[in-house]
Amino acid sequence: MSLSVLTGYASRTGLRERNEDFVGMATPDEPDLSTKGMLAAIADGISGNAGGREAAEYTVRGLLTDYFATPDTWPVTQAMDRVLKAINSWVQDQGAKRREVAGMATTLTALVLRGSFYYFSHVGDTRLYLLRGGTLTRLTTDHVWDRPEMQHVLTRAIGLDSRLAIDHGMGELRERDVFLLASDGVWGWMTEYDMTHALSEVAMQQAEPEATAALLADSALRAGSTDNCSALVLRVDALPEENLRDALSGSQQLPVPPKLKPGQELDGYRIEEVIHASQATLLYRVVEPKSNRQLVLKTLHPDRADDAHERSAFAHEEWLAKRVVARFFPQVIVPEQKNYLYYLSTWHDGQTLQQKLDAGAHFTAPEAIAYGEKLVRAAGALHRRSIIHRDIKPSNVHLGTDSELRLLDLGVALSELEKEGGIAALQAGTPSFLGPEQFDNAPPSRQTDVYAAGVTIYTMLTRHYPYGEVEPFQRPRFGEPVPASRYRPDIPLWLDNVLLKAVARDPAERFETAEEFLIALERGASNPMPARGITPLAKRDPAGLWRAVAVISMVMNLLLLYLLVLQ
């Protein structure tokens, strides 16, 4: 589904001799709609002569043309900033060269809707409002003198100064969001209550944007406005699935919150405790005051606030977490208002498998099989969404008090859209759970997750690893895996065989998919899988075989030489 937005505008001259406002919109076809978005802008010329109208019209027309000509690799904010500063230079140059338009300048408020985000650029005293859930919020700040008698005097405008300072902002889009871009001739003569009422009818589809824009402009004139009155109304009717590109772009805009303590608040969420702290991220248990429900808030560590790679990786993790809507994963909660870089997910009572093992928990074979089936189902749910977890291990397996198993932490996961977001597929994960082929720089695959799930179940039963523990930075050598029954004689033979196949050294000998692994666990003793034969040395360790042949040959030659010397 593509972004769908219904728009409408109105512009009235009022009691002025000419209309110095100018509004414009552009909605391109695909693929430009996805890569650049749609653009709406409103400008209010501020010269006392024809220059005001010319500045407003040139600024809007130039923005609508030049923005879509910027490179697709530029973030929206960068593209808007570059284009507007170039336009500012042209407007100021024209005002200096041409006497009839001396001092020409204009305000500007521009809105870009792309993917599931909105972006705005603003200078002057035109305004941008957002109506969401019945609440009207002004997103822009007027650039005027703060003294009462000079509140009509602008401090910033296109063409006013050679160095243009532009306000930029962004936020997440929601269906039925309604935006209003308005000149001061409208907002200066209407109350926010009246604007909220008019825009609410648009949100509830009881009025069309164009009719509402005309209503706002005409109402301002009836209220006594002597200025030009212009309004542009947009309603978001449908959103596309969140784009990784937009998520990465958004991550660069929001500030990282400081380290928080219990009792403090962030965007209205009260911090209860710090769940986990690493060098890169922080996890808090928080309470949402409105519903009193507990949630998990994850954010970057403040020390990584300026690390563009960490920001991109964090946004990538959030984007993936939103895609895995299933009972095997915590679900992402979208906040009403988000002013910092973080994401929220559901909180579930319970402990991780690692915490239970550390506390001395003992799992019977039937318990391990039941949990193993749920773990493999979770991995399969990821794979069906073309996501590879890459870090399945006991500390990322949560066993809830509601009897559900949930797979945690998509921080190093990969998806089929990696090329779109530019996330590097570096080797990641915990060494003892990495498939042997990954130590030879083979790319991660579904079978590397199958291997990690097999090792996790093996560890749950035995507290050991099939090939022994692998330390960080170690270059391990993999021989034959130790059967789990060596440590737990009560483990049935069929389960031993299933685990040995899951953790096979050669990916070709493992289960091809998580579903195949699941079937083997479910069939159990009723249809046991045959024991895996011992891998021949020539296949298991070709280099070792040739070294052995060389050693034997050398010994034989020395023995023959010795016999010849004796003769």
VEXDREN-2710 file (C-alpha; in Angstrom, 1 decimal):
% VEXDREN-2710
k/r/px/py/pz
1/MET/0.0/0.0/0.0
2/SER/1.2/3.5/-0.9
3/LEU/0.9/6.7/1.1
4/SER/-2.5/8.2/0.6
5/VAL/-3.2/11.8/1.5
6/LEU/-6.3/13.9/0.7
7/THR/-5.5/17.6/0.3
8/GLY/-7.3/21.0/-0.2
9/TYR/-6.4/24.7/-0.1
10/ALA/-7.9/28.1/-0.2
11/SER/-6.4/31.6/-0.5
12/ARG/-8.3/34.9/-0.2
13/THR/-7.0/38.3/-1.0
14/GLY/-9.2/40.0/1.7
15/LEU/-9.0/43.7/2.1
16/ARG/-5.5/43.9/0.6
17/GLU/-4.8/45.2/-3.0
18/ARG/-3.1/42.0/-4.0
19/ASN/-2.6/38.5/-2.6
20/GLU/1.0/38.1/-1.4
21/ASP/0.4/34.6/-0.1
22/PHE/1.2/31.6/-2.2
23/VAL/0.5/27.9/-1.6
24/GLY/1.6/24.8/-3.6
25/MET/1.6/21.0/-3.4
26/ALA/3.3/18.2/-5.3
27/THR/2.5/14.5/-5.1
28/PRO/4.7/12.5/-7.4
29/ASP/4.1/9.0/-8.8
30/GLU/6.1/6.0/-7.6
31/PRO/9.0/5.5/-7.1
32/ASP/9.4/9.2/-6.3
33/LEU/6.6/9.1/-3.8
34/SER/8.5/6.5/-1.7
35/THR/11.9/8.0/-2.1
36/LYS/11.1/11.7/-1.9
37/GLY/7.5/11.9/-0.5
38/MET/4.8/14.5/-1.2
39/LEU/5.5/18.2/-0.5
40/ALA/3.2/21.0/0.6
41/ALA/4.2/24.6/1.2
42/ILE/2.8/28.0/2.1
43/ALA/4.5/31.4/1.9
44/ASP/3.5/34.9/2.9
45/GLY/5.3/37.7/1.1
46/ILE/6.4/40.6/3.4
47/SER/7.4/43.4/1.0
48/GLY/5.2/46.4/0.6
49/ASN/5.5/46.2/-3.2
50/ALA/5.3/43.6/-5.8
51/GLY/8.4/41.9/-4.4
52/GLY/6.4/40.2/-1.6
53/ARG/4.3/38.3/-4.0
54/GLU/7.2/37.5/-6.3
55/ALA/9.3/36.2/-3.3
56/ALA/6.5/34.0/-2.1
57/GLU/5.7/32.5/-5.5
58/TYR/9.3/32.0/-6.5
59/THR/10.1/30.3/-3.1
60/VAL/7.3/27.8/-3.3
61/ARG/7.7/27.1/-7.0
62/GLY/11.4/26.7/-6.6
63/LEU/11.1/24.4/-3.7
64/LEU/8.5/22.2/-5.4
65/THR/10.9/21.9/-8.4
66/ASP/14.3/21.7/-6.8
67/TYR/13.5/19.4/-3.9
68/PHE/12.5/16.6/-6.2
69/ALA/15.8/17.1/-8.2
70/THR/18.0/16.5/-5.1
71/PRO/19.8/13.1/-4.8
72/ASP/17.8/10.3/-3.4
73/THR/20.6/9.5/-1.0
74/TRP/20.1/12.9/0.8
75/PRO/18.0/12.9/4.0
76/VAL/14.9/15.0/3.7
77/THR/16.2/17.6/6.1
78/GLN/19.5/18.0/4.2
79/ALA/17.6/18.3/0.8
80/MET/15.2/21.0/2.2
81/ASP/18.0/22.9/3.8
82/ARG/20.2/23.0/0.7
83/VAL/17.3/24.0/-1.6
84/LEU/16.0/26.7/0.7
85/LYS/19.4/28.3/1.3
86/ALA/19.9/28.5/-2.5
87/ILE/16.5/30.1/-2.9
88/ASN/17.3/32.5/-0.1
89/SER/20.4/33.7/-2.0
90/TRP/18.5/34.2/-5.2
91/VAL/15.7/36.2/-3.5
92/GLN/18.1/38.4/-1.6
93/ASP/20.1/39.0/-4.8
94/GLN/17.0/40.0/-6.7
95/GLY/16.0/42.4/-4.0
96/ALA/19.4/44.1/-4.1
97/LYS/19.6/44.3/-7.9
98/ARG/16.0/45.4/-8.8
99/ARG/14.7/48.6/-7.5
100/GLU/11.0/47.7/-8.0
101/VAL/11.3/44.7/-5.7
102/ALA/13.8/46.1/-3.2
103/GLY/13.6/44.3/0.1
104/MET/11.6/41.4/-1.2
105/ALA/11.3/38.6/1.3
106/THR/8.8/35.9/2.4
107/THR/7.9/33.5/5.2
108/LEU/7.7/29.8/4.5
109/THR/6.4/26.7/6.1
110/ALA/6.9/23.4/4.2
111/LEU/5.7/19.9/5.0
112/VAL/7.0/16.6/3.5
113/LEU/5.1/13.4/4.0
114/ARG/7.2/10.3/3.2
115/GLY/6.7/6.8/4.2
116/SER/5.5/6.8/7.8
117/PHE/7.1/10.1/8.8
118/TYR/6.5/13.8/8.4
119/TYR/9.2/16.4/8.1
120/PHE/8.8/20.2/8.1
121/SER/11.0/23.2/7.4
122/HIS/10.0/26.6/8.7
123/VAL/11.0/30.3/8.7
124/GLY/8.9/33.3/9.6
125/ASP/5.3/33.4/11.0
126/THR/3.3/31.1/8.8
127/ARG/2.4/28.1/10.9
128/LEU/2.0/24.3/10.8
129/TYR/-0.5/22.5/13.1
130/LEU/-1.2/18.8/13.6
131/LEU/-4.5/17.4/14.8
132/ARG/-4.2/13.9/16.2
133/GLY/-6.7/12.1/18.4
134/GLY/-8.7/15.3/18.8
135/THR/-5.8/17.4/20.1
136/LEU/-4.4/20.3/18.1
137/THR/-0.6/20.9/18.4
138/ARG/1.3/23.8/16.9
139/LEU/4.6/22.3/15.4
140/THR/6.3/25.6/14.5
141/THR/7.5/28.6/16.4
142/ASP/7.0/32.2/15.1
143/HIS/10.2/34.1/14.3
144/VAL/9.2/37.5/15.6
145/TRP/10.4/39.9/18.2
146/ASP/9.3/38.9/21.7
147/ARG/8.3/42.4/22.7
148/PRO/4.5/43.0/22.5
149/GLU/4.7/46.1/20.4
150/MET/7.0/44.3/17.9
151/GLN/5.3/40.9/17.5
152/HIS/4.5/41.6/13.9
153/VAL/8.1/42.3/13.0
154/LEU/9.9/39.2/11.7
155/THR/13.4/38.2/12.8
156/ARG/13.8/35.5/10.1
157/ALA/12.5/35.2/6.5
158/ILE/13.6/34.0/3.1
159/GLY/15.5/36.9/1.6
160/LEU/15.9/38.9/4.8
161/ASP/19.5/37.9/5.6
162/SER/22.4/36.3/3.7
163/ARG/22.6/33.7/6.4
164/LEU/19.4/31.8/6.7
165/ALA/18.5/29.8/9.8
166/ILE/15.8/27.3/9.2
167/ASP/13.8/25.3/11.8
168/HIS/13.5/21.6/10.9
169/GLY/11.4/19.0/12.6
170/MET/10.0/15.5/12.1
171/GLY/7.7/12.9/13.6
172/GLU/5.9/9.7/13.0
173/LEU/2.7/9.7/10.9
174/ARG/-0.6/8.1/12.0
175/GLU/-3.6/7.4/9.9
176/ARG/-6.2/10.2/10.2
177/ASP/-3.6/12.7/11.1
178/VAL/-4.7/16.2/9.8
179/PHE/-2.2/18.9/9.1
180/LEU/-2.9/22.6/8.7
181/LEU/-0.5/25.1/7.1
182/ALA/-1.8/28.6/7.6
183/SER/-0.8/32.2/7.1
184/ASP/-1.1/34.8/9.9
185/GLY/-4.2/36.2/8.3
186/VAL/-5.9/32.9/9.3
187/TRP/-4.4/31.8/12.6
188/GLY/-4.2/35.4/13.9
189/TRP/-8.0/35.7/13.8
190/MET/-9.2/32.3/14.8
191/THR/-9.1/30.5/18.1
192/GLU/-7.5/27.1/18.4
193/TYR/-10.8/25.8/19.6
194/ASP/-12.5/26.8/16.3
195/MET/-9.6/25.4/14.3
196/THR/-9.7/22.1/16.2
197/HIS/-13.5/21.8/15.6
198/ALA/-13.1/22.4/11.8
199/LEU/-10.1/20.0/11.5
200/SER/-11.9/17.3/13.6
201/GLU/-14.6/17.1/11.0
202/VAL/-11.9/16.4/8.4
203/ALA/-10.4/13.7/10.6
204/MET/-13.7/12.0/11.1
205/GLN/-14.4/12.3/7.3
206/GLN/-17.4/14.5/7.9
207/ALA/-15.8/17.3/5.8
208/GLU/-13.4/17.5/2.9
209/PRO/-10.0/19.2/3.2
210/GLU/-10.7/21.7/0.5
211/ALA/-14.1/22.8/2.0
212/THR/-12.4/23.1/5.4
213/ALA/-9.6/25.2/4.0
214/ALA/-12.1/27.6/2.5
215/LEU/-14.1/27.6/5.7
216/LEU/-11.0/28.6/7.7
217/ALA/-10.0/31.4/5.3
218/ASP/-13.6/32.8/5.1
219/SER/-14.1/32.6/8.9
220/ALA/-10.9/34.6/9.5
221/LEU/-12.2/37.3/7.1
222/ARG/-15.5/37.4/8.9
223/ALA/-13.7/37.7/12.2
224/GLY/-12.1/40.9/11.1
225/SER/-8.9/39.8/9.4
226/THR/-7.6/42.5/7.0
227/ASP/-4.7/40.4/5.7
228/ASN/-4.5/37.8/3.0
229/CYS/-5.9/34.5/4.3
230/SER/-4.5/31.2/3.1
231/ALA/-4.9/27.7/4.5
232/LEU/-3.8/24.3/3.3
233/VAL/-5.3/21.1/4.8
234/LEU/-4.0/17.5/4.5
235/ARG/-5.5/14.3/5.9
236/VAL/-3.5/11.1/6.0
237/ASP/-5.8/8.3/4.8
238/ALA/-3.4/5.4/4.5
239/LEU/0.2/4.7/5.3
240/PRO/2.7/2.3/3.7
241/GLU/4.6/-0.3/5.7
242/GLU/7.3/1.6/7.5
243/ASN/10.3/2.0/5.3
244/LEU/13.8/1.1/6.6
245/ARG/15.2/4.2/4.9
246/ASP/12.8/6.4/6.8
247/ALA/13.5/4.7/10.1
248/LEU/17.3/5.2/9.6
249/SER/16.7/8.8/8.6
250/GLY/14.5/9.4/11.6
251/SER/17.2/8.0/14.0
252/GLN/19.6/10.7/13.1
253/GLN/17.1/13.5/14.1
254/LEU/16.0/12.6/17.6
255/PRO/18.2/13.3/20.6
256/VAL/19.4/10.4/22.9
257/PRO/17.9/10.8/26.4
258/PRO/20.3/11.1/29.4
259/LYS/20.7/8.2/31.8
260/LEU/17.6/8.0/33.8
261/LYS/16.9/7.1/37.4
262/PRO/13.8/5.5/39.0
263/GLY/11.1/8.2/39.5
264/GLN/12.1/10.3/36.5
265/GLU/9.9/10.6/33.4
266/LEU/10.5/10.6/29.7
267/ASP/7.7/11.7/27.4
268/GLY/5.3/10.9/30.2
269/TYR/6.6/7.4/31.0
270/ARG/7.8/6.9/34.6
271/ILE/11.0/5.0/35.1
272/GLU/10.6/2.1/37.5
273/GLU/14.0/0.4/37.2
274/VAL/17.0/-0.2/35.0
275/ILE/16.7/-3.7/33.6
276/HIS/19.9/-3.9/31.7
277/ALA/22.8/-1.6/30.8
278/SER/25.5/-2.4/28.2
279/GLN/28.1/-0.2/26.5
280/ALA/25.7/0.6/23.7
281/THR/22.1/0.4/25.1
282/LEU/20.0/0.9/28.2
283/LEU/16.8/-0.9/29.1
284/TYR/14.3/0.5/31.6
285/ARG/11.0/-0.9/33.0
286/VAL/8.6/2.0/32.8
287/VAL/4.9/2.7/33.6
288/GLU/2.5/4.4/31.3
289/PRO/0.5/6.7/33.6
290/LYS/-2.7/6.6/31.5
291/SER/-3.1/2.9/31.5
292/ASN/-0.8/2.0/34.4
293/ARG/0.6/-0.8/32.3
294/GLN/4.3/-1.7/32.5
295/LEU/6.5/-1.5/29.4
296/VAL/10.1/-1.8/28.4
297/LEU/11.9/1.3/27.1
298/LYS/15.1/0.7/25.2
299/THR/17.4/3.5/24.1
300/LEU/21.0/4.2/23.2
301/HIS/23.6/4.8/25.9
302/PRO/24.3/8.6/26.0
303/ASP/28.0/7.9/25.3
304/ARG/26.9/6.6/21.8
305/ALA/24.7/9.6/21.0
306/ASP/27.1/10.9/18.4
307/ASP/27.8/7.5/16.8
308/ALA/26.0/7.4/13.5
309/HIS/26.5/3.7/13.1
310/GLU/25.0/2.9/16.5
311/ARG/22.1/5.2/15.8
312/SER/21.4/3.4/12.5
313/ALA/21.8/0.0/14.1
314/PHE/19.3/1.0/16.8
315/ALA/16.8/2.2/14.3
316/HIS/17.2/-1.0/12.3
317/GLU/16.5/-3.0/15.4
318/GLU/13.3/-1.0/16.1
319/TRP/12.2/-1.4/12.5
320/LEU/12.7/-5.2/12.6
321/ALA/10.9/-5.4/16.0
322/LYS/7.8/-3.7/14.6
323/ARG/7.7/-6.3/11.8
324/VAL/7.7/-9.4/14.0
325/VAL/4.1/-9.3/15.2
326/ALA/3.7/-12.8/16.8
327/ARG/3.3/-14.3/20.3
328/PHE/6.9/-15.4/20.3
329/PHE/8.2/-11.8/20.6
330/PRO/7.6/-8.7/22.8
331/GLN/5.4/-6.3/20.8
332/VAL/6.4/-2.8/20.0
333/ILE/4.2/0.0/21.4
334/VAL/4.0/3.3/19.5
335/PRO/4.0/6.3/21.9
336/GLU/1.6/9.1/21.5
337/GLN/4.5/11.6/21.4
338/LYS/8.1/10.8/20.8
339/ASN/10.7/13.4/21.4
340/TYR/13.8/11.2/22.0
341/LEU/15.4/8.2/20.4
342/TYR/13.9/5.1/22.0
343/TYR/11.3/2.4/21.5
344/LEU/8.8/0.8/23.7
345/SER/7.8/-2.9/23.9
346/THR/5.5/-5.0/26.1
347/TRP/6.7/-6.1/29.5
348/HIS/6.3/-9.8/30.5
349/ASP/6.9/-11.3/34.0
350/GLY/9.3/-14.2/34.1
351/GLN/13.1/-14.9/33.6
352/THR/15.4/-15.6/30.8
353/LEU/16.6/-19.2/30.3
354/GLN/20.1/-18.1/31.4
355/GLN/18.7/-16.6/34.6
356/LYS/17.0/-19.9/35.4
357/LEU/20.1/-21.9/34.6
358/ASP/22.2/-19.6/36.8
359/ALA/19.7/-20.1/39.6
360/GLY/20.1/-23.8/39.4
361/ALA/17.0/-24.8/37.5
362/HIS/16.9/-28.3/36.2
363/PHE/15.0/-29.1/33.0
364/THR/13.6/-32.6/32.3
365/ALA/13.8/-34.0/28.8
366/PRO/10.0/-33.4/28.2
367/GLU/10.4/-29.8/29.4
368/ALA/13.3/-29.2/27.2
369/ILE/11.4/-30.6/24.2
370/ALA/8.4/-28.4/24.9
371/TYR/10.5/-25.3/25.2
372/GLY/12.6/-26.3/22.2
373/GLU/9.5/-26.6/20.0
374/LYS/8.5/-23.0/21.0
375/LEU/12.0/-21.7/20.4
376/VAL/12.2/-23.3/16.9
377/ARG/8.7/-22.0/16.1
378/ALA/10.0/-18.5/17.1
379/ALA/13.0/-18.9/14.8
380/GLY/10.7/-20.0/12.0
381/ALA/8.5/-17.0/12.5
382/LEU/11.5/-14.8/11.9
383/HIS/12.6/-16.7/8.9
384/ARG/9.2/-16.4/7.3
385/ARG/9.7/-12.7/7.5
386/SER/13.1/-13.0/6.0
387/ILE/14.8/-12.1/9.3
388/ILE/17.9/-14.0/10.7
389/HIS/18.3/-13.5/14.4
390/ARG/22.0/-14.3/14.7
391/ASP/22.1/-14.3/18.5
392/ILE/19.9/-17.1/19.7
393/LYS/21.2/-18.1/23.2
394/PRO/19.8/-18.7/26.7
395/SER/20.0/-15.0/27.7
396/ASN/17.8/-14.0/24.8
397/VAL/15.2/-16.7/25.5
398/HIS/12.5/-15.4/27.9
399/LEU/10.3/-17.9/29.7
400/GLY/7.2/-16.0/30.9
401/THR/5.0/-16.7/33.9
402/ASP/2.2/-16.9/31.3
403/SER/3.9/-20.1/29.9
404/GLU/5.0/-18.4/26.7
405/LEU/8.5/-18.4/25.3
406/ARG/9.7/-15.1/23.7
407/LEU/12.8/-14.5/21.7
408/LEU/14.5/-11.2/22.7
409/ASP/17.0/-8.8/21.2
410/LEU/17.1/-8.1/17.5
411/GLY/20.1/-5.9/17.9
412/VAL/22.3/-7.9/15.4
413/ALA/19.5/-9.4/13.3
414/LEU/19.6/-9.1/9.5
415/SER/16.8/-8.9/7.0
416/GLU/16.4/-9.2/3.2
417/LEU/16.3/-5.4/3.0
418/GLU/19.9/-4.8/4.4
419/LYS/21.0/-3.2/1.1
420/GLU/18.3/-0.6/1.4
421/GLY/19.4/0.6/4.8
422/GLY/23.1/0.1/4.3
423/ILE/23.5/-2.0/7.5
424/ALA/26.8/-4.0/7.3
425/ALA/26.4/-7.8/7.8
426/LEU/29.4/-8.0/10.1
427/GLN/30.0/-11.2/12.1
428/ALA/28.0/-11.0/15.3
429/GLY/26.7/-13.1/18.1
430/THR/28.0/-15.2/21.0
431/PRO/31.0/-17.4/20.0
432/SER/29.8/-20.6/21.5
433/PHE/26.5/-20.3/19.6
434/LEU/28.0/-19.4/16.2
435/GLY/27.9/-21.9/13.5
436/PRO/31.3/-23.4/12.7
437/GLU/31.1/-22.0/9.1
438/GLN/30.9/-18.5/10.4
439/PHE/34.5/-18.7/11.7
440/ASP/35.5/-19.1/8.1
441/ASN/33.6/-15.9/7.3
442/ALA/30.6/-17.6/5.7
443/PRO/27.5/-15.3/5.7
444/PRO/24.8/-15.9/8.3
445/SER/21.8/-17.9/7.2
446/ARG/18.7/-19.6/8.5
447/GLN/20.9/-22.6/9.3
448/THR/23.1/-20.6/11.6
449/ASP/19.9/-19.8/13.6
450/VAL/19.1/-23.6/13.5
451/TYR/22.5/-24.3/14.9
452/ALA/22.2/-21.7/17.7
453/ALA/18.7/-23.0/18.6
454/GLY/20.2/-26.5/18.8
455/VAL/23.0/-25.4/21.0
456/THR/20.5/-23.5/23.3
457/ILE/18.4/-26.7/23.8
458/TYR/21.6/-28.7/24.3
459/THR/22.8/-26.2/26.9
460/MET/19.4/-26.2/28.6
461/LEU/19.7/-30.0/29.2
462/THR/23.4/-30.4/29.9
463/ARG/24.9/-26.9/30.8
464/HIS/27.6/-27.8/28.3
465/TYR/28.3/-27.0/24.6
466/PRO/28.5/-29.7/21.9
467/TYR/31.9/-28.6/20.8
468/GLY/33.1/-27.1/24.1
469/GLU/33.0/-23.5/25.1
470/VAL/34.4/-21.0/22.5
471/GLU/36.1/-17.9/24.0
472/PRO/35.9/-14.5/22.2
473/PHE/38.7/-14.1/19.6
474/GLN/39.4/-17.8/19.7
475/ARG/39.9/-19.7/16.5
476/PRO/38.2/-23.0/17.4
477/ARG/38.7/-26.4/15.8
478/PHE/35.5/-28.4/15.4
479/GLY/35.7/-32.2/15.6
480/GLU/32.7/-34.5/16.3
481/PRO/30.0/-33.1/18.7
482/VAL/29.6/-34.7/22.1
483/PRO/26.2/-36.4/22.4
484/ALA/24.0/-34.8/25.0
485/SER/23.4/-38.2/26.5
486/ARG/27.1/-38.2/27.6
487/TYR/26.1/-35.7/30.3
488/ARG/22.4/-36.7/30.7
489/PRO/21.9/-40.5/30.3
490/ASP/18.2/-40.0/30.8
491/ILE/17.9/-38.2/27.4
492/PRO/16.2/-40.5/24.8
493/LEU/18.2/-41.6/21.8
494/TRP/15.9/-40.0/19.3
495/LEU/16.4/-36.6/21.0
496/ASP/20.2/-37.1/21.0
497/ASN/20.1/-37.7/17.3
498/VAL/17.9/-34.6/16.6
499/LEU/20.3/-32.4/18.6
500/LEU/23.3/-33.8/16.8
501/LYS/21.8/-33.1/13.5
502/ALA/20.8/-29.5/14.5
503/VAL/24.4/-28.8/15.6
504/ALA/26.2/-30.6/12.8
505/ARG/29.5/-29.0/11.8
506/ASP/28.6/-29.0/8.1
507/PRO/25.5/-26.8/7.3
508/ALA/24.5/-29.3/4.6
509/GLU/24.1/-32.0/7.3
510/ARG/21.8/-29.8/9.5
511/PHE/18.1/-29.3/9.3
512/GLU/17.5/-27.2/6.2
513/THR/14.8/-25.1/7.9
514/ALA/13.4/-24.4/11.3
515/GLU/10.2/-26.1/10.2
516/GLU/12.1/-29.3/9.5
517/PHE/13.8/-29.1/13.0
518/LEU/10.3/-28.6/14.5
519/ILE/8.9/-31.7/12.8
520/ALA/11.7/-33.8/14.1
521/LEU/11.0/-32.6/17.7
522/GLU/7.3/-33.1/17.4
523/ARG/7.5/-36.6/16.0
524/GLY/9.8/-37.7/18.7
525/ALA/9.9/-41.3/19.6
526/SER/6.9/-42.1/17.3
527/ASN/9.0/-41.6/14.2
528/PRO/12.6/-41.3/15.4
529/MET/15.2/-39.8/13.1
530/PRO/18.1/-42.3/12.3
531/ALA/21.4/-41.8/14.0
532/ARG/23.9/-39.6/12.1
533/GLY/26.9/-41.5/10.9
534/ILE/30.4/-40.4/11.8
535/THR/31.7/-38.0/9.3
536/PRO/34.8/-39.4/7.5
537/LEU/38.0/-37.6/8.3
538/ALA/38.5/-36.7/4.6
539/LYS/35.3/-34.6/4.8
540/ARG/35.6/-33.5/8.4
541/ASP/39.2/-32.3/8.3
542/PRO/40.7/-32.6/4.8
543/ALA/43.9/-30.7/5.8
544/GLY/44.3/-33.0/8.8
545/LEU/44.0/-36.0/6.6
546/TRP/46.8/-34.9/4.3
547/ARG/48.9/-33.9/7.3
548/ALA/48.5/-37.5/8.6
549/VAL/49.3/-38.9/5.2
550/ALA/52.4/-36.8/5.0
551/VAL/53.6/-37.8/8.5
552/ILE/53.0/-41.5/7.8
553/SER/54.9/-41.2/4.5
554/MET/57.8/-39.5/6.2
555/VAL/58.0/-42.2/8.9
556/MET/57.9/-44.9/6.2
557/ASN/60.7/-43.3/4.3
558/LEU/62.8/-43.0/7.4
559/LEU/62.2/-46.6/8.2
560/LEU/63.2/-47.7/4.7
561/LEU/66.3/-45.5/4.9
562/TYR/67.2/-47.1/8.2
563/LEU/66.8/-50.6/6.8
564/LEU/69.0/-49.8/3.8
565/VAL/71.8/-48.4/6.1
566/LEU/71.7/-51.7/8.1
567/GLN/72.3/-53.7/4.9
END
